């Protein structure tokens, strides 16, 4: 049975810590922002964590490949870890920035229903509710519908008024 070199074990621990911090940072744990959450340094926590993780795991791999029992072999392992760590830190920083700066649309609400076109999926009676399917923000939505006159299944409709978040007043199109 082969015993893992002390240097390799140390590098694996460093890599594990880096991956753990990276996972927490990408999940939004806001590490290292205890006092001033709006302060952001020149290097993101994702970049530091990616660098640390890749340095640890890369150095562990190189250390095992060169048989890291000497100081020179550990130096080669650290150099190999640095070769892996720099591009990993750059990618982690870019992905973190992309996730934070991602443009998002406003959440659709009942006012976005007015003017939507759709189809009747359950007949709409005069004195009750039927069901219609419309597209809101590109997504199909099934809603309860009222109308001034009966509308059969399959008829194209136009939403005239949003009565609530889940019900609308419609007319044929």
SULRA-V215584 format. One record per residue. N is the residue number from 1. RES is the residue in three letters. PSI is psi as a letter, one per 30 degrees, with the letter a starting at -180 (999 if undefined). Layout:
n,res,psi
N,RES,PSI
N,RES,PSI
This chain:
n,res,psi
1,UNK,k
2,UNK,k
3,UNK,k
4,UNK,k
5,UNK,k
6,UNK,e
7,UNK,e
8,UNK,e
9,UNK,e
10,UNK,e
11,UNK,e
12,UNK,e
13,UNK,e
14,UNK,e
15,UNK,e
16,UNK,e
17,UNK,e
18,UNK,e
19,UNK,e
20,UNK,e
21,UNK,e
22,UNK,e
23,UNK,e
24,UNK,e
25,UNK,e
26,UNK,f
27,UNK,f
28,UNK,h
29,UNK,f
30,UNK,h
31,UNK,l
32,UNK,g
33,UNK,h
34,UNK,e
35,UNK,e
36,UNK,i
37,UNK,f
38,UNK,f
39,UNK,k
40,UNK,k
41,UNK,a
42,UNK,f
43,UNK,k
44,UNK,l
45,UNK,e
46,UNK,e
47,UNK,e
48,UNK,e
49,UNK,e
50,UNK,e
51,UNK,e
52,UNK,e
53,UNK,e
54,UNK,e
55,UNK,e
56,UNK,e
57,UNK,e
58,UNK,e
59,UNK,e
60,UNK,e
61,UNK,e
62,UNK,e
63,UNK,e
64,UNK,e
65,UNK,e
66,UNK,g
67,UNK,h
68,UNK,i
69,UNK,f
70,UNK,l
71,UNK,e
72,UNK,e
73,UNK,e
74,UNK,e
75,UNK,e
76,UNK,e
77,UNK,e
78,UNK,e
79,UNK,e
80,UNK,e
81,UNK,e
82,UNK,e
83,UNK,e
84,UNK,e
85,UNK,e
86,UNK,e
87,UNK,e
88,UNK,e
89,UNK,e
90,UNK,e
91,UNK,e
92,UNK,e
93,UNK,e
94,UNK,e
95,UNK,e
96,UNK,e
97,UNK,e
98,UNK,e
99,UNK,e
100,UNK,e
101,UNK,g
102,UNK,k
103,UNK,k
104,UNK,l
105,UNK,l
106,UNK,k
107,UNK,k
108,UNK,k
109,UNK,a
110,UNK,f
111,UNK,f
112,UNK,f
113,UNK,e
114,UNK,k
115,UNK,f
116,UNK,k
117,UNK,l
118,UNK,a
119,UNK,k
120,UNK,k
121,UNK,f
122,UNK,k
123,UNK,k
124,UNK,j
125,UNK,l
126,UNK,e
127,UNK,g
128,UNK,a
129,UNK,k
130,UNK,a
131,UNK,k
132,UNK,l
133,UNK,k
134,UNK,l
135,UNK,k
136,UNK,k
137,UNK,h
138,UNK,f
139,UNK,k
140,UNK,k
141,UNK,k
142,UNK,k
143,UNK,l
144,UNK,k
145,UNK,k
146,UNK,l
147,UNK,l
148,UNK,f
149,UNK,l
150,UNK,k
151,UNK,k
152,UNK,l
153,UNK,k
154,UNK,f
155,UNK,k
156,UNK,k
157,UNK,l
158,UNK,k
159,UNK,j
160,UNK,e
161,UNK,k
162,UNK,j
163,UNK,e
164,UNK,a
165,UNK,f
166,UNK,g
167,UNK,k
168,UNK,l
169,UNK,k
170,UNK,l
171,UNK,l
172,UNK,l
173,UNK,999
